Amino acid sequence: MSAIARGDITAAILAGGAAQRFGGIDKGLVELGSRPLVAWCAAALAPQAATLLIVANRNAERYAAYGRVIADRAGGYRGPLEGIRSALAAATTPWL
């Protein structure tokens, strides 16, 4: 089996959600070591994927610094499976 080329891979970060158990705070923007959590995730994925999607239903302008932001296709906070469905629909590479 041959290796999958980095250019054929889109990575997705599920940054949306109502964060009910987190006091409603946008978890992806919470800082850890002076960087938001989304920045840590984006840095870890960058060497592995040519394209980065961030599924977020709020703070799109802040998330845009780390990748292409998309919202859940169904709108609202429908959970991680809806985020995955939205990322699959938005991906332009053969692999997600």
N, C-alpha and C positions, 0 to 999 in steps of 0.2 A: 504494500500500500504506500502510495506516495504522500508526501507531506502536503498539507493544505497551505496555499500561499496566503500570507498576511493580507494581501489586497482583496482576497475573496471572503474576508471575515468582517462582519459587523458585530460589535459588542453593544450590549444594552445595559444601562443602569436603571433600575426601577426606583426612582426617587420620589414618586408620587405617594399619595396616601393621606388619609385623614389624621394619622398619628394619634389615635384615640388613647393608646396606652402610653403616649409620650407627651401628654399634655397639649396636643395640637401643634407642637413645634415641628417645623419642617426638618425632618431628621437629616436629610442630605446636606443641609447647610449648617448643622451643628459642628462646631470646631473641636478638633482633636489635635493637640500639638500645633496650634496656631493655623491649621488648615481645615477647611470644611471637609466632612466625610466624603462628599462627591469628588473632591480633588484627589484624595487618596485612591479612590476606586478608579478614576480616570487615568491616573499615573500608572497604576498596576496593569490596566488593560491596554494602554497605548502600544507597548511593544508587540502585542498579540493580534491586534485588529486595526485595520486601516480606517475604519469608520466607527464613530462612537455615537450612539443614540442615548438620550436621556429622556426617560418617560416621566414627566412631571406635570401635575395639574395646577401648579402655582409657582410663582417666582421664576418663570421662564427666562426672564432677562438675566437673572443671576446665574442660572444653570447654563446659559448659552456660552459662558466663558470656557466651558469644559467639553462641549459637544453639541450636536444638533438636537434640539429639544422638540419633543412631540408630546401631545396630550393623549390620554386614553381615548380611543375612538368612540367609546360609548359615553364618555363624559362622566364627571363625578368621580367618586372613589369606589370602584367596583372590585378592588383587590388585585393581587399580583397576576392572576391569570389574564385579566383584561390588559394589564401592562405588557405581558408577553405577547398577547394577540396583537396589540397595537404595534409593538416592535417588529413582529413578523411581517405585518402589512407594510411597514415603512422601510424595511431593509431592502437595499438594492443589490446586495451581494448574495452569492449562493448559500452562505453560511451565516448563522446568527448564534 
